[in-house]
C-alpha cells in the first residue's frame, strides 16, 4: 500500500497528535486504569461465590425390532421434541419433585432461576446446569432435576397407551453431575481485566476530550494549523523571566538566549525584498511575552554589530524602560509633541549600537499620536540611520495602536504564549490586523514548556550548554548588572 506525500504527512501528524495526547494525559490514564482494575477486583470481592454443575441427558425413541427407516424416523422425532423438553425443565412439573426430594427451602420460581437447560443444535442431548452457593447442593440439584425430567417425560408427557407398555421416549443420564471445585462466579481475572480495559478506555476518552475542549495554543503545531504565516521561532518558558527579562544579556550561553538568536536569524529572511527593516511586535492580549521578546531580540541584533533602535510604542502600559533598566521619563511622546528632539530622547544601551526610545509620559490619546504625521517623521529618521527598528506595541485585541503602527512599518511580528493565548483570540487578532490593512510577517511562540509533551527541544544548542558548564559558572555567581544607558546624538 502506498501513500501520496500529503497522505503520509497527514498520517504522521495524526499519529503524532495521538501520541501527544497519551503523553500529556498519561497520569489521568494511569489513575483511571488502576481505578478500573481496583473496581473490578472490588466487585469480585463483594460477590458471593457460586458454583455450577451440569448433568447431561440422552433422549431416544424405543425401536425394538424396528427397520432402518423406522430408526431414522425415531431419531428425527427425538431431535424435534428435545427443544420442547428443554422448555419443560423450569416448570413446576419438573422442579416440584426436586424441592421435595432435596428438602430445599426454595419455591419453584426461586429454584427456576438456579436451573438452566439447553440442547446442542442437531443433537438429542440435553444439558441441565444448576447454580448454587454450595457446590455439593449444586450437583445434587442438577442430578435431581435430570431424574425428575426423565420421570415427567416417561410417565406424564409421553405416557404409554397401556400400563403394561413402556413409554415410546426414553431419557437416559449419560453424564452425572460432578461436584465443582472452583466457583464459576465471580470470575476475578475476567472482572479485573474488564475493569482495567474500561479504565484505559475512559482515560483515553478523558484525554481526547480535554484536548478537543482545550482552546489554548500549546505547541508550534497548533500555530501551523491556525495560520499560514511563517513561524519565526519558539521561546521556552522561564519562571525567572520577571527577575531577569534580558536573558540574552544576563545569561548569553543559555538555550533560551540561543532561541532569541535563532529568531534574529529568521528575522533577517523577512527582508529579502529590501526596504526599511522596521517591525512591530505585538500579541493578542497582555502578559504574552511581547515586550521581553522585543527587548531580547534587539540585544541579539545588536550583538551582530547592527545598528538597532528599540522603541516602546506601548503608550498605555510601557515596560521597556523597566526591562532595560533606564530612565523612562522622557521618550516617544515628548518627541511626537515636539517637546524634545529625537536625538536627545534616544538612549544608548550596552557596548553595541543599541539605542532605546522609551515611551515617555502616558498620553490621553495614544492612537492619535502613533498615527500622526510626527510618528511618520520619527520612523523615517530612525529607518534612515538604523539597520533595524523594533517597536513594542500594545495587544491587538485590546486597542488599535499595533494595527496603526503596522501600516507605517514592514509589518507585525506576533507573539503567542503557549498555554495562555486562546486560539480564537489568535485568529481574531490576525483578522483585526488584516482588516486594518496591516501585514503579519510571522509568529513567535513564547513560554513553551521545556518538559512534557508540549516541550520545545534545544538539542542543537548542546555545544553552547557544554561551554556554559565550563566557563559561565563564574558569570552566574556574580551579581547581574545591566549596562548603564547614556544619551546619544543621532542626527535626525
PyMOL commands that set and color helices and strands:
alter all, ss='L'
color gray80, all
select helices_A, chain A and resi 5-24+26-46+68-88+92-102+108-112+135-157+188-213+220-226+247-250+255-271+290-303+320-324+332-336+342-345+366-370+373-385+401-406+423-435+459-471+473-477
alter helices_A, ss='H'
color red, helices_A
select strands_A, chain A and resi 51-61+115-118+125-132+169-175+231-236+278-283+308-312+347-349+354-357+388-392+411-417+440-448+486-487
alter strands_A, ss='S'
color yellow, strands_A
deselect
rebuild
show_as cartoon
